Amino acid sequence: MMVSPGTFIQSTNALDNSVFQDVTIYITEFNKAGAMGFVVNKTFARAFNELEEFKHSIHVPMYEGGPVDQEHLYFLHQRPDLIKGGSSVANGIYLGGNMQQAVAGINDKTITGGHIKIFVGYCGWDKGELEAEIEEGSWVVMEGTKDDVFKSFSP
């Protein structure tokens, strides 16, 4: 199976004892420049409302998106009708968009955990890096569904 936006990669034992041990990554971008994705199965130590900027929001778990750019939040969602400006990834899943609209939807409960997932950081690969890691046996490429992106995981 080939990697493309909307596919998943699962780490193998080759990545044990690394930041990528036992992770599943949802690929959001894959092109001639490289790849980008988010770890969907590792919760972050703090919840969204524990961040100063969002302390008035309701409790929503955040996820460890990856080791790159952990100073920023990213989100995947299924509500382009409520969150404008997102980029289509695949199968009705969008990356990013208007954060104020996302927060408003979370707080008024029109956007639930089944519709959105917030990440701290992301995973990124330069041209050819992900393909080389798959070839060497570090990752297995898998198909998945929207449910695999938005289901909850215990820390």
Residue pairs with C-beta under 8 A, 6 or more apart in sequence:
1 7
1 141
1 142
1 143
2 141
3 9
3 27
3 30
3 35
3 130
3 131
3 134
3 141
4 27
4 30
4 90
5 27
5 28
5 29
5 30
5 89
5 90
6 26
6 27
6 89
6 90
6 91
6 93
7 27
7 141
7 142
7 143
7 144
8 24
8 25
8 26
8 27
8 40
8 141
8 142
8 143
8 144
8 148
9 24
9 25
9 27
9 37
9 130
9 134
9 139
9 140
9 141
9 142
10 23
10 24
10 25
10 139
10 140
10 142
11 20
11 21
11 22
11 23
11 24
11 25
11 138
11 139
12 137
12 138
12 139
12 140
14 136
14 137
14 138
15 21
15 23
15 138
15 139
19 67
20 138
22 41
23 39
23 41
23 42
24 39
24 40
24 41
24 148
25 37
25 38
25 39
25 40
25 66
25 123
25 139
26 37
26 38
26 40
26 76
26 144
26 148
26 149
27 35
27 36
27 37
28 36
28 37
28 38
28 76
28 89
28 95
29 35
29 36
29 37
29 89
30 36
30 130
32 127
33 126
33 127
34 124
34 125
34 126
34 127
34 128
34 129
34 130
35 124
35 125
35 129
35 130
36 122
36 123
36 124
36 125
37 66
37 122
37 123
38 63
38 65
38 66
38 74
38 76
38 117
38 119
38 122
38 123
39 63
39 64
39 65
39 66
39 119
39 123
40 63
40 117
40 148
40 149
40 153
41 63
41 153
42 63
42 64
42 153
42 155
43 61
43 62
43 63
43 64
43 153
43 154
43 155
44 61
44 62
44 63
44 64
44 119
44 120
45 155
46 62
47 59
47 60
47 61
47 62
48 54
48 57
48 59
48 60
48 61
48 62
48 106
48 118
49 55
49 56
49 57
49 58
49 59
49 60
54 103
56 107
57 103
57 106
57 107
58 106
58 107
58 109
60 106
60 113
60 116
60 118
61 113
61 118
61 152
62 73
62 118
62 119
62 120
63 117
63 118
63 119
63 120
63 153
64 119
64 120
64 121
65 74
65 119
65 120
65 121
65 122
65 123
66 119
66 121
66 122
66 123
66 124
67 121
67 123
68 121
68 122
68 123
68 124
69 121
69 122
70 120
70 121
72 120
72 121
73 99
73 118
73 119
73 120
74 95
74 96
74 118
74 119
74 121
74 122
75 95
75 96
75 97
75 99
75 102
75 116
75 117
75 118
75 119
76 89
76 93
76 94
76 95
76 116
76 117
76 119
76 149
76 150
77 83
77 86
77 93
77 94
77 97
77 102
77 111
77 115
77 116
77 117
78 92
78 93
78 94
78 114
78 115
78 116
78 146
78 150
79 94
79 105
79 110
79 111
79 115
79 116
80 86
80 88
80 94
80 97
82 101
82 105
82 110
82 111
83 94
83 97
83 98
83 101
83 102
83 105
83 111
84 97
84 98
84 101
85 96
85 97
85 98
86 94
86 95
86 96
86 97
87 94
87 95
87 96
87 97
88 94
89 95
91 145
91 146
92 146
93 146
93 149
102 111
102 116
105 111
105 115
105 116
106 116
113 150
113 152
114 150
115 150
116 150
117 149
117 150
125 133
130 139
133 139
134 140
134 141
